């Protein structure tokens, strides 16, 4: 095992003892927020320490088996048992080292949060709007596969179908951890339905995924910096939406960022949802600025939320999808567009974990 990683595990054992003591202090027990934070850290540390203890036991078994085999006085029967023990220990060490490395990968505090997913049509006119609609269906089907709940907060339908803009609220387990890699430019290459010459067109959409802030962070918005407008909701809803100004548009004056919601008949609930979207957008700007500073000496880290011009290409004539961040091409475009994103997301997560582990091993983290 890398000495740097071993040193981290030894320090974690000391930290676990500190956490055990802290959680027994009356002051901590009286502060429920701090107690939950420390309890979560303790659970994570205990899991890693348990793996490390098993790794140490496996190392001891490995050393004992080698010692038996090195002894010339060892009889054939004991030698055969030692060989079996040695092989089992080597397999166990390899497996446990992989589990330990994975456990050491820093967890983003936002990974367990729900998320807002925005899709905006870009270059390509009507075809881009149609592709935005295809992406919306793709993500909604993926969410269904995960057992997540999706809610349309705001939408701007295009004349020929699809969307100029769509904002989804996604709720479930570890939503942001799965969807965070979707932020960026998505390019499509296909023959539009309106193309009479059979020529392949290229168009693009932008996807932004933002973790939903908690209520405490939303309350930090300064009311003096907000302009709140009400208007009549458009689209489905019957007579009610035609005569009630229930839709809400909130503008953050210092940045000009706008968030709106019209999906609910209650103006109060629409305002709450719009405030949540606005807080998430402002928080995402801060995240991106921080990521840009941290990545100033290297290319954007996978999953950092970088809004590059092109992170993925969907080529319909060839039935393939390519993620340019990890140079992965899958020849199952139909399945991907039907919401089968598991392979793409798993590959992006693995690449990000590998980069983080590389930093840990060199002591850069």
C-alpha positions as MATLAB code, in Angstrom:
seq = 'XXXXXXXXXXXXXXXXXXXXXXXXXXXXXXXXXXXXXXXXXXXXXXXXXXXXXXXXXXXXXXXXXXXXXXXXXXXXXXXXXXXXXXXXXXXXXXXXXXXXXXXXXXXXXXXXXXXXXXXXXXXXXXXXXXXXXXXXXXXXXXXXXXXXXXXXXXXXXXXXXXXXXXXXXXXXXXXXXXXXXXXXXXXXXXXXXXXXXXXXXXXXXXXXXXXXXXXXXXXXXXXXXXXXXXXXXXXXXXXXXXXXXXXXXXXXXXXXXXXXXXXXXXXXXXXXXXXXXXXXXXXXXXXXXXXXXXXXXXXXXXXXXXXXXXXXXXXXXXXXXXXXXXXXXXXXXXXXXXXXXXXXXXXXXXXXXXXXXXXXXXXXX';
ca = [
       0.000    0.000    0.000;
       1.123    3.530   -0.769;
       2.771    4.976    2.398;
       0.851    8.232    1.950;
      -2.464    6.379    2.003;
      -1.402    4.260    4.978;
      -0.556    7.419    6.888;
      -4.028    8.787    6.113;
      -5.648    5.658    7.531;
      -3.609    5.899   10.735;
      -4.635    9.532   11.173;
      -8.249    8.565   10.534;
      -8.090    6.081   13.421;
      -7.095    8.954   15.724;
      -9.871   11.122   14.300;
     -12.432    8.383   14.945;
     -11.433    8.330   18.606;
     -11.859   12.113   18.752;
     -15.294   11.864   17.167;
     -16.398    9.182   19.637;
     -15.436   11.484   22.495;
     -17.053   14.573   20.946;
     -20.369   12.831   20.370;
     -20.547   12.007   24.077;
     -20.127   15.641   25.161;
     -23.290   17.342   26.524;
     -22.669   20.502   24.465;
     -22.650   18.495   21.249;
     -25.726   16.512   22.252;
     -27.557   19.799   22.795;
     -26.635   21.099   19.335;
     -28.575   18.845   16.969;
     -27.060   20.337   13.811;
     -23.490   19.838   14.996;
     -24.333   16.387   16.349;
     -25.661   15.278   12.967;
     -22.567   16.589   11.195;
     -20.222   14.802   13.576;
     -22.323   11.621   13.550;
     -22.155   11.522    9.750;
     -18.390   11.991    9.840;
     -18.097    9.280   12.491;
     -20.091    6.802   10.395;
     -17.895    7.448    7.352;
     -14.696    7.198    9.399;
     -15.831    3.999   11.129;
     -16.511    2.371    7.754;
     -13.028    3.224    6.448;
     -11.304    2.168    9.685;
     -13.146   -1.157    9.615;
     -11.896   -1.779    6.083;
      -8.371   -0.812    7.132;
      -8.464   -3.228   10.096;
      -9.525   -6.035    7.761;
      -6.695   -5.064    5.413;
      -4.215   -5.235    8.302;
      -5.498   -8.691    9.276;
      -5.164   -9.811    5.674;
      -1.588   -8.498    5.586;
      -0.807  -10.519    8.717;
      -2.255  -13.689    7.136;
      -0.227  -13.026    3.999;
       2.999  -12.601    5.995;
       2.332  -15.753    8.046;
       1.730  -17.845    4.936;
       4.949  -16.590    3.335;
       6.868  -17.392    6.495;
       5.548  -20.970    6.510;
       6.479  -21.444    2.860;
       9.949  -20.021    3.464;
      10.614  -22.558    6.227;
      12.370  -25.591    4.718;
      11.140  -27.763    7.584;
       7.495  -27.317    6.586;
       5.872  -30.611    5.484;
       3.982  -30.961    2.195;
       0.511  -30.918    3.736;
       1.136  -27.678    5.673;
       2.850  -26.175    2.655;
      -0.246  -26.842    0.519;
      -2.450  -25.145    3.135;
      -0.060  -22.197    3.248;
      -0.257  -21.793   -0.530;
      -4.045  -21.674   -0.330;
      -3.837  -19.149    2.506;
      -1.362  -17.043    0.542;
      -3.584  -16.977   -2.561;
      -6.649  -16.072   -0.494;
      -4.721  -13.293    1.291;
      -3.468  -11.842   -1.994;
      -7.003  -11.768   -3.393;
      -8.277  -10.198   -0.192;
      -5.568   -7.534   -0.174;
      -6.310   -6.571   -3.757;
     -10.033   -6.333   -3.124;
      -9.659   -4.411    0.155;
      -7.176   -1.946   -1.328;
      -9.723   -1.137   -4.028;
     -12.457   -0.649   -1.424;
     -10.185    1.514    0.726;
      -9.210    3.727   -2.182;
     -12.853    4.166   -3.155;
     -13.730    5.012    0.467;
     -11.033    7.692    0.534;
     -12.416    9.582   -2.456;
     -13.649   12.922   -1.079;
     -17.418   13.098   -0.949;
     -19.047   16.256   -2.183;
     -21.468   17.532    0.434;
     -23.935   18.280   -2.368;
     -23.999   14.754   -3.810;
     -26.981   13.657   -1.718;
     -29.030   16.743   -2.600;
     -31.954   17.043   -4.986;
     -31.231   19.087   -8.101;
     -32.558   21.561  -10.636;
     -31.942   20.537  -14.234;
     -32.150   23.243  -16.892;
     -32.198   22.628  -20.639;
     -31.856   25.509  -23.085;
     -31.978   25.395  -26.868;
     -28.842   26.808  -28.480;
     -27.569   27.022  -32.032;
     -29.717   25.303  -34.605;
     -33.075   27.072  -34.415;
     -36.130   24.799  -34.475;
     -33.976   21.661  -34.563;
     -32.227   22.740  -31.371;
     -35.596   23.190  -29.645;
     -36.693   19.739  -30.805;
     -33.455   18.281  -29.456;
     -34.083   20.065  -26.154;
     -37.378   18.177  -26.016;
     -35.538   14.908  -26.737;
     -33.075   15.615  -23.932;
     -35.938   16.411  -21.555;
     -37.563   13.040  -22.309;
     -34.185   11.298  -21.955;
     -33.609   12.739  -18.493;
     -37.173   12.150  -17.360;
     -36.942    8.491  -18.388;
     -33.591    8.144  -16.627;
     -35.160    9.617  -13.497;
     -37.997    7.109  -13.762;
     -35.444    4.287  -13.922;
     -33.856    5.640  -10.733;
     -37.180    5.935   -8.963;
     -36.851    9.728   -8.729;
     -39.636   12.293   -8.902;
     -39.509   15.051  -11.526;
     -41.505   18.260  -11.630;
     -41.531   20.901  -14.357;
     -40.994   24.275  -12.690;
     -41.021   26.396  -15.833;
     -41.129   25.793  -19.561;
     -41.018   27.788  -22.757;
     -42.352   25.590  -25.598;
     -41.090   26.165  -29.142;
     -43.437   26.737  -32.082;
     -42.623   23.444  -33.862;
     -42.250   21.339  -30.731;
     -39.636   20.883  -28.055;
     -38.517   23.670  -25.771;
     -36.691   26.943  -25.888;
     -36.102   26.446  -22.170;
     -37.165   23.928  -19.527;
     -36.437   23.710  -15.791;
     -36.964   20.410  -13.966;
     -36.867   19.792  -10.233;
     -35.531   16.287   -9.543;
     -36.028   14.676   -6.139;
     -34.644   11.359   -4.959;
     -31.618    9.594   -3.515;
     -28.201   10.997   -4.503;
     -29.681   12.943   -7.408;
     -26.877   15.467   -7.793;
     -24.197   12.772   -7.520;
     -25.660   11.132  -10.636;
     -26.651   14.149  -12.705;
     -23.767   16.536  -11.982;
     -21.840   15.349  -15.040;
     -24.600   16.417  -17.434;
     -23.754   20.127  -17.209;
     -22.380   21.491  -20.460;
     -22.994   21.637  -24.180;
     -24.823   18.734  -25.853;
     -24.479   18.525  -29.636;
     -26.728   16.577  -31.990;
     -26.011   15.497  -35.562;
     -29.012   14.248  -37.538;
     -31.306   14.893  -40.481;
     -34.144   17.185  -39.310;
     -37.712   16.272  -40.206;
     -37.953   19.562  -42.104;
     -34.856   18.812  -44.230;
     -35.938   17.925  -47.793;
     -32.435   17.316  -49.164;
     -31.485   14.683  -46.585;
     -28.589   16.730  -45.262;
     -27.229   16.184  -41.761;
     -27.554   19.234  -39.525;
     -25.666   20.025  -36.334;
     -27.350   21.840  -33.473;
     -26.780   22.153  -29.767;
     -28.400   22.591  -26.369;
     -27.018   23.626  -23.014;
     -27.721   21.626  -19.877;
     -27.110   22.953  -16.365;
     -27.489   20.836  -13.227;
     -27.488   22.604   -9.863;
     -27.829   21.104   -6.360;
     -30.846   22.376   -4.465;
     -29.723   24.580   -1.568;
     -31.104   23.915    1.870;
     -33.634   26.261    3.410;
     -31.020   28.100    5.487;
     -29.056   29.035    2.372;
     -32.189   30.258    0.597;
     -32.941   32.621    3.464;
     -29.625   34.405    2.931;
     -31.034   36.123   -0.149;
     -31.345   39.826    0.546;
     -34.939   40.926   -0.170;
     -33.662   44.387   -1.109;
     -31.749   42.795   -4.006;
     -34.816   41.037   -5.423;
     -37.490   42.264   -7.814;
     -40.581   40.077   -7.727;
     -43.097   40.249  -10.575;
     -46.372   38.393  -10.935;
     -48.008   37.447  -14.216;
     -50.625   35.117  -15.608;
     -49.450   31.582  -16.204;
     -49.537   30.283  -19.758;
     -50.272   26.804  -21.013;
     -52.534   24.140  -19.519;
     -54.587   24.921  -16.465;
     -58.040   25.892  -17.646;
     -59.882   29.080  -16.772;
     -58.107   29.484  -13.449;
     -54.730   30.398  -14.937;
     -56.378   32.821  -17.351;
     -57.716   35.024  -14.591;
     -55.176   34.624  -11.774;
     -51.727   36.229  -11.631;
     -50.199   33.210   -9.919;
     -46.946   32.913  -11.893;
     -43.845   34.429  -10.280;
     -40.708   35.906  -11.800;
     -37.853   36.880   -9.458;
     -34.883   38.946  -10.616;
     -31.662   39.150   -8.618;
     -30.751   42.777   -9.257;
     -26.964   42.617   -8.621;
     -26.450   39.833  -11.191;
     -29.531   40.090  -13.413;
     -30.249   36.376  -12.903;
     -33.919   35.506  -13.307;
     -35.917   32.582  -11.941;
     -39.589   31.918  -12.515;
     -42.225   29.357  -11.669;
     -45.757   28.926  -12.960;
     -46.586   25.280  -12.352;
     -48.682   25.802   -9.203;
     -51.994   27.657   -8.740;
     -50.662   29.044   -5.471;
     -48.666   32.246   -5.867;
     -47.026   31.575   -2.512;
     -45.788   28.125   -3.549;
     -44.614   29.422   -6.919;
     -42.639   32.125   -5.123;
     -41.002   29.579   -2.835;
     -39.997   27.397   -5.768;
     -38.672   30.349   -7.772;
     -36.604   31.464   -4.766;
     -35.142   27.957   -4.517;
     -34.175   27.993   -8.208;
     -32.636   31.449   -7.866;
     -30.622   30.407   -4.815;
     -29.380   27.328   -6.684;
     -28.303   29.399   -9.677;
     -26.410   31.879   -7.521;
     -24.781   29.059   -5.604;
     -23.787   27.332   -8.835;
     -22.045   30.502  -10.012;
     -20.002   30.474   -6.809;
     -19.191   26.777   -7.301;
     -18.032   27.348  -10.863;
     -15.894   30.322   -9.920;
     -14.264   28.270   -7.178;
     -13.735   25.316   -9.537;
     -12.208   27.632  -12.130;
      -9.723   28.945   -9.610;
      -8.797   25.460   -8.432;
      -8.377   24.230  -12.019;
      -6.469   27.263  -13.253;
      -3.333   25.185  -13.896;
      -5.052   22.266  -15.572;
      -7.999   21.464  -17.787;
     -11.450   21.355  -16.259;
     -11.930   18.427  -13.933;
     -14.629   15.941  -14.912;
     -17.812   16.815  -13.048;
     -16.706   20.338  -12.101;
     -19.734   21.834  -13.873;
     -17.661   23.321  -16.659;
     -19.889   24.878  -19.370;
     -17.702   23.901  -22.300;
     -19.063   24.239  -25.832;
     -19.306   20.483  -26.241;
     -19.214   17.708  -23.689;
     -21.222   15.126  -25.618;
     -22.258   14.447  -29.211;
     -25.329   12.453  -30.248;
     -24.818   11.203  -33.819;
     -28.088    9.763  -35.122;
     -26.949    8.582  -38.584;
     -24.254    6.428  -36.978;
     -26.285    5.513  -33.907;
     -23.554    6.549  -31.495;
     -23.059    8.877  -28.563;
     -19.627   10.203  -27.596;
     -18.637   11.836  -24.331;
     -15.637   13.988  -25.203;
     -14.434   14.461  -21.619;
     -13.427   10.812  -21.306;
     -13.299    9.856  -25.019;
     -16.027    7.258  -24.540;
     -18.175    6.234  -27.514;
     -21.213    3.974  -27.158;
     -23.030    2.556  -30.165;
     -26.429    2.423  -28.505;
     -27.852    5.878  -29.106;
     -31.450    4.635  -29.102;
     -31.064    3.172  -25.611;
     -29.357    6.326  -24.333;
     -32.129    8.562  -25.670;
     -34.586    6.236  -23.923;
     -32.953    7.088  -20.595;
     -30.234    4.429  -20.345;
     -27.486    6.743  -19.061;
     -26.056    4.348  -16.480;
     -22.938    3.383  -18.441;
     -22.082    6.968  -19.330;
     -22.566    8.230  -15.781;
     -20.636    5.324  -14.238;
     -17.672    5.979  -16.552;
     -17.648    9.680  -15.661;
     -17.825    8.894  -11.953;
     -14.947    6.408  -12.281;
     -12.787    8.957  -14.103;
     -13.445   11.597  -11.481;
     -12.651    9.145   -8.673;
      -9.391    8.131  -10.409;
      -8.304   11.757  -10.629;
      -9.133   12.368   -6.981;
      -7.238    9.237   -5.914;
      -4.231   10.323   -7.929;
      -4.218   13.567   -5.993;
      -4.477   11.721   -2.685;
      -1.604    9.395   -3.510;
       0.692   12.264   -4.346;
      -0.365   14.152   -1.246;
      -1.906   16.914   -3.363;
      -5.342   16.619   -1.876;
];
